[in-house]
Amino acid sequence: MIKNINYLIIFVLLLMFSCSASYKPCKQGQEFELLGKYEEAANYYYRSFIEDNSNSLALVGLKNNASKVQEKMMINFLEFYNNQKYDYAIDEYNKILDYDKKMANVGIVLNSNNENYNKYLNCKNIAAEEYYKKGKQAFELGRWSSAISYFEKIDGYKRNYKDTDKLLQESKINKNNSFAENEYNKAVRSYNYGDYKSAYYSFEKCLKYNSRYKDAQRLKESSLEKGKVRIGIFPFTNDTRIYDIHNKLYSYVLSNAVNYKSPFIDVVDRNNLTRLLREQSLGMSGIIDESSAAEAGKILGLNVVVIGKIVDATQTGGDIKSTPCEAFETYQVRKNDKIVTKSKKATFYVHEGESEIIYKAQYQIINTETSKILKSDIITSSASDYVKFCTYTGNYENLTLWDPKATGNFGVLGSAFIGDIDQKLFKARKNLKKPEDMAGDILEELAKKMSNTICKNLDI
């Protein structure tokens, strides 16, 4: 009886073990161990033990195979060491240290060899000295990037090695100064040629390498001042019959241009423009052509002025057409105490309409010094709307294109629809957008195109 109970306990334990999450990786570990693939075996034993740290079979398997993995890594280390490949030897021993730490976290302490560890330290000393010599040579030749690379590697082998930190900092400073000098010389050449925009950005790069390099800051500011284009955008005129459309466009264009992201584009805002004109006893309304605009701009100290107008505003469509469609409406009646579905002919309507609005605006960029038109163009923007909906005086949910009394393929009536009726159309929007509601989006898009074109033409 007792013997049978023991067998039962063993059977239950084996069953529990085989059903546990750690069983499968443990079994895979055994299979790899038999094949002599100790690294793979150790990995599976490790996974099994992590799943269940009471799995003694996994722990034993991990100890045996981890030792063999460490032994193989140590052989690799010694081979690199004996062949004087010290960088590879250091990398391999670092892997050994990481592996030992990983095993220690699950309670397995692998054997360590002090002699090999001393060889590892010796490797680091030799590598540090080699990179120090290479770094010093690159430093003396002015090869700053190479010097920085060598000195930074030393820090990974030996902290505070000789005067490495000092040489590293000097290399970085010299490298930045070298790049700064290149950008500075490039900027000065551009500045002398009158290419102030290129000079500005080269001085900016120079200052990123060294914020106090020579007189780069002063020349950068001078480049900006000499290269900046001061722009005045005068109120637009209106060649259409749409009330106040030109003033709305003007406001949008001015706002976009003022916020254009370039340090070389200086757009005078509306308030300052009005104030300047008032100070010079000039009025906005008197500026109607390129000649008067150029004259006013010159008096105000502007480099260029912009005038513009709405030249066309057209609307097409706007009508909604209705098409009658035949169908059947089903309904239910009581007959002989039963509910019977019947149908009757019905007519619903499909309504469709679309509209489009197109605005065209012209602008001119004028040089105030010569009164010459630098650029003239017409910009177009449009918006359209489309609606489609259905109406029915009865209950549209009971409409069908098929006669419920018919059989087979009979009973389909001709209509604007193919297949079933789309009931969503009975709930769809039933009006086209008003022109005034579409105008805002069109004007904003038109102003964006116009202001970007104007600024890009001047930001060169």
C-alpha positions as CSV (number, residue, x, y, z in Angstrom):
1,M,0.0,0.0,0.0
2,I,2.8,2.4,1.0
3,K,4.7,1.4,-2.1
4,N,1.8,2.3,-4.3
5,I,1.4,5.7,-2.6
6,N,5.1,6.5,-3.3
7,Y,4.6,5.6,-6.9
8,L,1.6,7.9,-7.0
9,I,3.5,10.8,-5.5
10,I,6.4,10.4,-8.0
11,F,3.8,10.3,-10.8
12,V,2.1,13.5,-9.6
13,L,5.5,15.3,-9.3
14,L,6.5,14.2,-12.8
15,L,3.2,15.3,-14.1
16,M,3.4,18.7,-12.4
17,F,7.0,19.2,-13.7
18,S,6.0,18.2,-17.3
19,C,3.1,20.7,-17.2
20,S,5.1,23.6,-15.8
21,A,6.3,26.5,-18.0
22,S,9.9,25.7,-17.3
23,Y,9.7,22.1,-18.6
24,K,10.0,22.8,-22.4
25,P,13.1,25.1,-22.2
26,C,14.8,22.6,-19.8
27,K,14.2,19.8,-22.2
28,Q,15.6,21.8,-25.1
29,G,18.6,22.6,-22.9
30,Q,19.2,18.8,-22.5
31,E,19.0,18.2,-26.2
32,F,21.6,21.0,-27.0
33,E,23.8,19.7,-24.2
34,L,23.9,16.2,-25.8
35,L,24.9,17.8,-29.1
36,G,27.8,19.6,-27.4
37,K,26.2,23.1,-28.0
38,Y,26.9,24.4,-24.5
39,E,26.1,28.0,-25.1
40,E,22.6,27.2,-26.5
41,A,22.0,24.7,-23.7
42,A,23.0,27.2,-21.1
43,N,20.6,29.7,-22.5
44,Y,17.6,27.3,-22.4
45,Y,18.5,26.1,-18.9
46,Y,18.7,29.8,-17.9
47,R,15.2,30.5,-19.3
48,S,13.9,27.4,-17.5
49,F,15.3,28.4,-14.2
50,I,14.0,32.0,-14.5
51,E,10.5,30.5,-15.1
52,D,10.8,28.3,-12.1
53,N,13.7,28.8,-9.6
54,S,12.8,25.6,-7.9
55,N,13.7,23.6,-11.0
56,S,16.8,21.9,-9.7
57,L,17.4,20.0,-13.0
58,A,17.6,23.4,-14.8
59,L,20.0,24.8,-12.1
60,V,22.4,21.8,-12.4
61,G,22.3,22.0,-16.2
62,L,23.0,25.7,-16.1
63,K,26.0,25.3,-13.8
64,N,27.6,22.7,-15.9
65,N,27.0,24.4,-19.3
66,A,27.8,28.0,-18.1
67,S,31.2,26.8,-16.9
68,K,31.9,25.4,-20.3
69,V,30.7,28.6,-22.0
70,Q,33.0,30.6,-19.7
71,E,35.9,28.2,-20.5
72,K,35.4,28.7,-24.2
73,M,35.3,32.5,-23.8
74,M,38.5,32.4,-21.8
75,I,40.3,30.4,-24.5
76,N,39.3,33.0,-27.0
77,F,40.6,35.7,-24.7
78,L,44.0,34.0,-24.3
79,E,44.3,33.5,-28.1
80,F,43.7,37.2,-28.6
81,Y,46.2,38.1,-25.8
82,N,48.9,35.8,-27.1
83,N,48.5,37.2,-30.6
84,Q,48.8,40.8,-29.2
85,K,45.3,41.7,-30.3
86,Y,44.7,43.6,-27.2
87,D,41.5,45.4,-28.2
88,Y,39.8,42.1,-29.1
89,A,41.2,40.5,-25.9
90,I,39.7,43.3,-23.8
91,D,36.3,43.0,-25.5
92,E,36.3,39.2,-25.0
93,Y,37.2,39.5,-21.3
94,N,34.5,42.2,-20.8
95,K,32.0,39.6,-22.2
96,I,33.3,37.1,-19.6
97,L,32.8,39.6,-16.8
98,D,29.2,40.4,-18.0
99,Y,28.5,36.6,-18.2
100,D,29.8,36.0,-14.7
101,K,27.6,38.8,-13.4
102,K,24.5,37.4,-15.2
103,M,25.2,34.0,-13.6
104,A,25.8,35.5,-10.2
105,N,22.3,37.1,-10.3
106,V,20.8,33.6,-10.3
107,G,23.2,32.3,-7.6
108,I,25.8,30.6,-9.8
109,V,29.4,31.6,-9.0
110,L,31.8,30.7,-11.8
111,N,35.5,30.0,-11.3
112,S,37.8,33.0,-11.8
113,N,41.4,32.9,-12.7
114,N,43.5,35.7,-11.1
115,E,46.3,35.2,-13.6
116,N,44.0,35.7,-16.5
117,Y,42.4,38.7,-14.8
118,N,45.9,40.3,-14.4
119,K,46.5,39.6,-18.1
120,Y,43.2,41.5,-18.8
121,L,44.5,44.5,-16.7
122,N,47.8,44.3,-18.6
123,C,45.9,44.4,-21.9
124,K,44.2,47.6,-20.8
125,N,47.5,49.2,-19.9
126,I,49.1,48.3,-23.2
127,A,46.0,49.5,-25.2
128,A,45.9,52.7,-23.3
129,E,49.6,53.4,-24.0
130,E,49.2,52.6,-27.7
131,Y,46.2,54.9,-28.1
132,Y,48.0,57.6,-26.1
133,K,51.0,57.5,-28.5
134,K,48.6,57.6,-31.5
135,G,46.6,60.4,-30.0
136,K,49.8,62.4,-29.3
137,Q,51.0,62.0,-32.8
138,A,47.6,63.1,-34.3
139,F,47.6,66.0,-31.9
140,E,51.0,67.2,-33.0
141,L,49.9,66.9,-36.7
142,G,46.7,68.9,-36.1
143,R,44.5,65.9,-36.9
144,W,42.0,66.8,-34.2
145,S,39.2,64.4,-35.0
146,S,41.6,61.4,-34.9
147,A,43.2,62.7,-31.7
148,I,39.8,63.0,-30.0
149,S,38.9,59.5,-31.1
150,Y,42.1,58.0,-29.7
151,F,41.9,59.9,-26.4
152,E,38.3,59.0,-25.9
153,K,39.1,55.3,-26.3
154,I,41.7,55.5,-23.6
155,D,39.0,56.6,-21.1
156,G,37.4,53.2,-21.6
157,Y,40.6,51.4,-20.7
158,K,42.2,53.6,-18.1
159,R,40.7,56.6,-16.3
160,N,42.8,59.7,-15.9
161,Y,45.6,58.2,-17.9
162,K,48.6,60.6,-17.9
163,D,47.5,63.9,-19.4
164,T,44.8,62.4,-21.6
165,D,41.9,64.6,-20.2
166,K,43.9,67.8,-20.9
167,L,44.8,66.7,-24.4
168,L,41.3,65.6,-25.2
169,Q,39.9,69.0,-24.2
170,E,42.5,70.9,-26.2
171,S,41.8,68.7,-29.2
172,K,38.1,69.5,-29.0
173,I,38.8,73.2,-28.7
174,N,41.3,73.1,-31.6
175,K,38.9,71.1,-33.7
176,N,36.1,73.6,-33.1
177,N,38.4,76.5,-33.9
178,S,39.5,74.8,-37.1
179,F,35.9,74.5,-38.3
180,A,35.2,78.0,-37.1
181,E,38.1,79.3,-39.1
182,N,36.9,77.6,-42.3
183,E,33.4,79.0,-41.9
184,Y,34.8,82.4,-41.0
185,N,36.9,82.6,-44.1
186,K,34.0,81.5,-46.3
187,A,31.8,84.1,-44.6
188,V,34.3,86.9,-45.1
189,R,34.6,86.0,-48.8
190,S,30.8,86.1,-49.2
191,Y,30.6,89.4,-47.3
192,N,33.2,91.1,-49.5
193,Y,31.3,89.9,-52.6
194,G,28.1,91.5,-51.3
195,D,26.5,88.1,-50.8
196,Y,25.2,89.0,-47.3
197,K,22.8,86.2,-46.9
198,S,25.5,83.5,-47.5
199,A,27.8,85.4,-45.2
200,Y,25.2,85.6,-42.4
201,Y,24.7,81.9,-42.4
202,S,28.4,81.1,-42.6
203,F,29.1,83.4,-39.6
204,E,26.2,81.7,-37.8
205,K,27.9,78.3,-38.3
206,C,31.3,79.8,-37.2
207,L,29.8,81.0,-34.0
208,K,28.3,77.6,-33.2
209,Y,31.8,76.2,-33.1
210,N,33.1,79.1,-31.1
211,S,30.7,81.7,-29.9
212,R,33.5,84.3,-29.4
213,Y,35.5,83.7,-32.6
214,K,37.2,86.9,-33.8
215,D,34.7,89.5,-35.0
216,A,32.2,86.9,-36.3
217,Q,29.3,88.2,-34.2
218,R,29.8,91.8,-35.4
219,L,30.1,90.7,-39.0
220,K,27.1,88.5,-38.7
221,E,25.0,91.4,-37.5
222,S,26.4,93.6,-40.2
223,S,25.5,90.9,-42.9
224,L,22.0,90.9,-41.6
225,E,21.6,94.6,-41.7
226,K,23.1,95.0,-45.2
227,G,21.2,92.0,-46.6
228,K,17.8,92.7,-45.1
229,V,15.0,93.7,-47.5
230,R,12.5,96.2,-46.0
231,I,9.1,95.6,-47.5
232,G,5.9,97.7,-47.5
233,I,2.7,96.0,-48.6
234,F,0.1,98.7,-49.5
235,P,-3.7,98.1,-49.3
236,F,-5.1,96.2,-52.3
237,T,-7.8,97.4,-54.7
238,N,-10.9,95.6,-55.9
239,D,-12.0,95.1,-59.5
240,T,-15.0,92.9,-58.6
241,R,-18.4,93.7,-57.1
242,I,-17.9,91.7,-54.0
243,Y,-17.9,94.1,-51.1
244,D,-14.7,94.4,-49.0
245,I,-13.1,91.3,-50.5
246,H,-9.8,93.1,-51.2
247,N,-9.4,94.3,-47.6
248,K,-9.8,90.8,-46.3
249,L,-7.2,89.5,-48.7
250,Y,-4.9,92.3,-47.8
251,S,-5.1,91.5,-44.1
252,Y,-4.4,87.8,-44.7
253,V,-1.4,88.6,-47.0
254,L,0.1,91.1,-44.6
255,S,-0.3,88.8,-41.6
256,N,1.4,85.9,-43.4
257,A,4.2,88.1,-44.7
258,V,4.9,89.6,-41.3
259,N,5.3,86.1,-39.9
260,Y,7.4,84.8,-42.7
261,K,10.4,83.0,-41.1
262,S,13.5,84.6,-42.6
263,P,15.7,87.2,-40.8
264,F,16.2,88.9,-44.2
265,I,12.6,89.7,-44.8
266,D,11.4,92.7,-42.8
267,V,7.8,93.5,-43.5
268,V,6.4,96.7,-42.1
269,D,3.1,95.9,-40.3
270,R,-0.1,97.8,-41.0
271,N,0.0,100.1,-38.0
272,N,3.6,101.2,-38.6
273,L,3.0,101.6,-42.3
274,T,0.0,103.8,-41.6
275,R,2.0,105.8,-39.1
276,L,4.9,106.3,-41.5
277,L,2.6,107.5,-44.2
278,R,0.9,109.9,-41.9
279,E,4.2,111.3,-40.8
280,Q,5.1,111.9,-44.4
281,S,1.7,113.5,-45.1
282,L,0.8,110.6,-47.4
283,G,-2.4,108.5,-47.5
284,M,-3.1,104.9,-48.2
285,S,-5.8,105.8,-50.7
286,G,-3.4,107.8,-52.9
287,I,-1.2,104.7,-53.6
288,I,-2.8,103.1,-56.6
289,D,-0.1,102.3,-59.1
290,E,3.6,101.3,-59.3
291,S,4.8,104.9,-59.7
292,S,3.1,106.3,-56.6
293,A,3.8,103.2,-54.6
294,A,7.6,103.4,-55.5
295,E,7.7,107.0,-54.6
296,A,6.0,106.5,-51.3
297,G,8.2,103.5,-50.5
298,K,11.3,105.5,-51.2
299,I,10.2,108.3,-48.9
300,L,9.5,105.7,-46.1
301,G,13.0,104.1,-46.5
302,L,11.6,100.9,-48.0
303,N,13.6,98.7,-50.4
304,V,10.6,97.3,-52.2
305,V,6.8,97.8,-52.1
306,V,4.0,95.5,-53.0
307,I,0.7,96.5,-54.5
308,G,-2.2,94.1,-55.4
309,K,-5.8,93.8,-56.3
310,I,-8.6,91.2,-56.7
311,V,-9.0,91.0,-60.5
312,D,-11.7,88.3,-60.8
313,A,-14.3,86.4,-58.7
314,T,-16.5,83.9,-60.5
315,Q,-19.1,81.4,-59.2
316,T,-20.4,78.5,-61.2
317,G,-23.2,76.1,-60.4
318,G,-25.2,76.7,-57.2
319,D,-28.4,74.9,-58.4
320,I,-29.8,71.7,-57.0
321,K,-31.4,69.3,-59.6
322,S,-34.1,66.8,-58.5
323,T,-34.8,63.5,-60.2
324,P,-37.9,61.4,-59.4
325,C,-37.3,57.7,-58.7
326,E,-39.9,54.9,-58.6
327,A,-39.8,52.4,-55.8
328,F,-42.1,50.4,-53.5
329,E,-43.1,51.2,-49.9
330,T,-43.8,48.2,-47.7
331,Y,-46.4,48.3,-45.0
332,Q,-48.1,45.8,-42.7
333,V,-51.7,44.9,-42.2
334,R,-53.6,42.4,-40.1
335,K,-55.5,39.7,-42.0
336,N,-57.1,36.8,-40.3
337,D,-55.3,37.5,-37.1
338,K,-51.9,37.5,-38.9
339,I,-49.5,40.3,-39.8
340,V,-49.2,40.5,-43.6
341,T,-46.5,42.6,-45.4
342,K,-47.8,44.4,-48.5
343,S,-46.4,47.1,-50.8
344,K,-47.4,50.0,-52.9
345,K,-45.8,52.1,-55.6
346,A,-44.0,55.2,-54.3
347,T,-41.9,58.0,-55.7
348,F,-38.8,59.5,-53.9
349,Y,-36.5,62.2,-55.2
350,V,-32.7,62.3,-55.6
351,H,-31.3,65.8,-55.4
352,E,-27.8,66.7,-56.6
353,G,-26.0,70.0,-56.8
354,E,-22.5,71.5,-56.9
355,S,-20.9,74.9,-56.9
356,E,-17.4,76.4,-57.4
357,I,-15.9,79.8,-56.6
358,I,-12.7,81.0,-58.1
359,Y,-10.8,84.1,-57.0
360,K,-7.9,85.6,-58.9
361,A,-5.6,88.3,-57.5
362,Q,-2.6,90.1,-59.0
363,Y,0.4,91.5,-57.2
364,Q,3.4,93.5,-58.2
365,I,6.8,93.8,-56.4
366,I,8.4,97.2,-57.1
367,N,11.9,98.4,-56.5
368,T,11.6,101.8,-54.8
369,E,15.0,103.0,-56.1
370,T,14.3,102.4,-59.8
371,S,10.4,102.1,-59.8
372,K,11.0,98.9,-61.8
373,I,8.5,96.1,-61.4
374,L,10.6,93.2,-60.1
375,K,7.8,90.6,-60.3
376,S,4.2,90.5,-61.4
377,D,1.9,87.6,-61.2
378,I,-1.7,86.4,-60.9
379,I,-2.5,83.9,-58.2
380,T,-5.7,81.7,-58.4
381,S,-7.5,79.9,-55.6
382,S,-10.8,78.1,-55.6
383,A,-13.2,76.1,-53.5
384,S,-16.1,73.8,-54.5
385,D,-19.0,72.1,-52.8
386,Y,-21.2,69.1,-53.7
387,V,-24.3,67.7,-52.1
388,K,-26.4,64.7,-52.8
389,F,-29.5,63.8,-50.8
390,C,-32.9,62.1,-51.1
391,T,-36.4,63.1,-49.9
392,Y,-39.6,61.2,-49.5
393,T,-42.9,62.2,-48.0
394,G,-43.5,58.9,-46.3
395,N,-41.3,56.6,-44.2
396,Y,-38.1,56.2,-46.2
397,E,-37.0,53.3,-44.1
398,N,-39.7,51.1,-45.8
399,L,-38.6,52.0,-49.3
400,T,-37.3,49.2,-51.6
401,L,-36.5,48.9,-55.3
402,W,-37.8,45.4,-55.4
403,D,-41.5,44.5,-55.4
404,P,-41.9,42.2,-52.4
405,K,-44.8,40.4,-54.3
406,A,-42.5,39.6,-57.3
407,T,-40.3,36.5,-57.5
408,G,-37.0,35.8,-59.1
409,N,-35.5,38.8,-60.8
410,F,-38.7,40.5,-61.5
411,G,-40.0,43.7,-60.0
412,V,-37.0,46.0,-60.3
413,L,-38.1,49.5,-61.3
414,G,-35.9,51.9,-63.2
415,S,-34.3,54.6,-61.0
416,A,-31.2,56.6,-60.3
417,F,-30.0,53.8,-58.0
418,I,-28.5,50.4,-58.6
419,G,-29.2,47.9,-56.0
420,D,-30.6,48.9,-52.6
421,I,-31.6,52.4,-51.6
422,D,-28.9,54.2,-49.6
423,Q,-30.9,55.4,-46.6
424,K,-28.0,57.6,-45.5
425,L,-28.9,60.0,-48.3
426,F,-32.2,60.8,-46.6
427,K,-30.2,62.2,-43.7
428,A,-27.5,63.9,-45.7
429,R,-26.9,67.7,-45.9
430,K,-29.5,69.3,-48.1
431,N,-27.9,72.7,-48.9
432,L,-24.9,73.9,-50.7
433,K,-22.5,76.1,-48.8
434,K,-23.1,79.8,-49.1
435,P,-20.6,81.7,-51.2
436,E,-19.7,83.9,-48.2
437,D,-19.0,80.8,-46.1
438,M,-16.6,79.5,-48.8
439,A,-14.9,82.9,-49.3
440,G,-12.9,82.8,-46.1
441,D,-11.1,79.6,-46.9
442,I,-10.4,80.7,-50.5
443,L,-9.0,84.1,-49.4
444,E,-6.8,82.4,-46.8
445,E,-5.4,80.0,-49.4
446,L,-5.0,82.8,-51.9
447,A,-3.2,85.0,-49.3
448,K,-0.9,82.1,-48.3
449,K,0.1,81.5,-51.9
450,M,0.6,85.2,-52.6
451,S,2.6,86.0,-49.4
452,N,4.9,82.9,-49.8
453,T,5.6,83.8,-53.5
454,I,6.3,87.4,-52.6
455,C,8.7,86.6,-49.7
456,K,10.5,83.8,-51.6
457,N,11.1,86.1,-54.5
458,L,12.8,88.6,-52.2
459,D,14.5,86.1,-49.9
460,I,17.3,85.1,-52.3
